[in-house]
Amino acid sequence: MRTYIFLLLISFAFVTAPAQTVRYQTYTAVMKISATKDGQQFQWENKKISVVLDYKTGNFTCRLKNTDFYDPGHPQNFETDTVLNQLEYTLSGIFPIRDIIHQQTIRQDYKVELQLTNQELMLNQTILFDMNIMRPNPSGGGNYRVFTMEGKLNNAETGLPAFRKFNDEITIRLGFNGYAVTN
């Protein structure tokens, strides 16, 4: 009888114990944009971006404002005029999330299409990104990932006011980190 009660108590403890849930967080995101004008290379950087990666669906969203970019190599900020004040841009798409979660190698390369959108400018441009995902410790069981992405934006197709006098090819680089958290 004691054994029966003991087993009943143990099974009750397992049934009523709160289940641990795993969620993923992204942090330390940075975007860099490179463009050339009159033979001179310009590079802008923005660390005030919001990156959200849903690790259940693979939905990816990056939000940023044009006025948060700065050029560390040149004293002037990102070219702004009355048309460009505080415009929000969004990059969105779907990542191969199952492959990312079950990644067994240190690095894995993918090609992903993301939509660059801005409602005020009626901009909706597809950009193909080369995405590299590093898993620094694949044998350690950790879920920490480093995402780096690079895509080319055609200036002539988009007609963005800030790049009016720049060459056609604009390089966009995006980097962020992600890891699993157990609650």
N, C-alpha and C positions, 0 to 999 in steps of 0.2 A: 504494500500500500504506500509506504514511504517513497519508494522508487517511482510509483505512478504519479504521486503529487509533485515530486521533484521534476520529473519530465514535463508535467503539465505547466509548472511555473517557468521552466526554461523556454518552452515553446511559446508561452504567452509573452515572455519578455521579447522574443524575436519578432513576434507579430506586431506588438504595440510600439516597438522602437521606431523612431522617426527614420525614414529612409534618407540616405545621403544623396543629394543631387549634385551633379557636376555642371558647372556653367563655365563659360570661357570669357575672358576679358581681353580687350585690346588696349594698348597704351603706347606712349612715346611715339606718336606718329609725326612724320615730317614729309613735306612735299617740296620738291625743287623743280623749277622750270628754267630751261636754258634756251636762249634764242640769240640770233646773230643779227646785227644791224651795222651796215657800213663797214663790214670786216671785223667788228668788235664783238666779242662774246659777252653776253649778259647772263647772269644767273640769279634767280630770285628764290627765296626760301620762306616757308611758312610752317611754323610749328603749332599754330593755333587752329588745327583742323580736327574735326570729329570723325573718327573711324568706327564703324559698327560692322561686325561680322557675326551673323547668326550661325552658330555652329550646329544647329539642327537642320536648317534649310539651305545654308550656303549663301544666303542673300548678303550682299556687301554694299555698304553705303559710306561714302566719304563726302563730308560737307566742308566747304571752305569759303572764305570771303576774300575778294580780290585785294582789299585794302590791308590785309594782314601779311602780305608778302613784302620782303625787303631784300635788297641786294647787298650782301656783305662786301663786295668788291668795289662798289660805287656809292658815293654819298647820298644820292637821291633814292627815294623810295620808289616802289612800283609806280609806273606812270599812271596818274589819275587825272581825270577831268570831271566835269559836271555830269557827263553821261555815265561814268563808272563808279560813282559813289556807292559804297556798300552793296555791291552785287554779290549774291550767294550762288555758288556753283555746286553742283552735285555730280559725283561719279558713282555710278551704281551698276551692279551686275550680279552674276551668280558664280561662286567659286565651286570647284569640285571637292566639296567638303568631306565626303567619305574617304577619298584618297588622301586628303590632308590629315585627317584624324588618324588614319591607319598607316601613315608614312613610316617606313622602317629604315630608310636611308638618311644620311646626314643632310643631303640636299636633293630637292626635286624641282624640276622645271615644268612650267605649264604655259599655255597661251590662253588668255582670257580677254573677252570683249567687254568693255565697260562703256556706258553711255555718259557722256558729258552733257549736262543740261543746265540751262539758265532760263527761267520763265520770262524775265524782263527783256532779254535779247532774242527770245524765241529760238534758242540754241538747243539742238539735239543732235549730237555728233557721236558716232561710234568710234572708239579708239581701241586698237589691238595692243594689248600689253604683254610683254614677256614677264612672267612672274616666277621668281625663285623663292622657294620656301626652305629654310634651313631648320633642321631639328638638331641642335647642338649635341644632345646626348640621347641617341636613339636606343641604346641598350639599357639606359638607366630608368626607363619607364616614365620619365617626365613628359609633360605635354607642352613644353615651352617651344614656341615657333618664332622665327624671324622672317618676315615677309618683305621682299624687295621687288619692285615692279618698275618697268620702263616702257613708255609708249611714245609714239610720234603723232603730233597733231599737225595737220596741214593748215597753215595760216590762211592760204588763199580760199580754202573751202569754208572755214569758220567765220572769217571776217571779224575777229574780236577787235574792238576798238583799241585796246591797250597794245596790240601788236601790229598796228597799222603800218609802221615803217620798218618792220622786221622781215627777215627772210621767211620763206614758206615753211621750213621745217622747224617745229618747236618740240623740244624734248621734255617730257613730263616724267619725273621719277617720284615714286611714293614708297615709303618704308614705314613699317610698324611692327610691333611685337604682340604676341598673343600667348596666353597660357590658360591651363585649366585650373579651376578653383573648386574645391569640394566643400559644400555647405553641410 
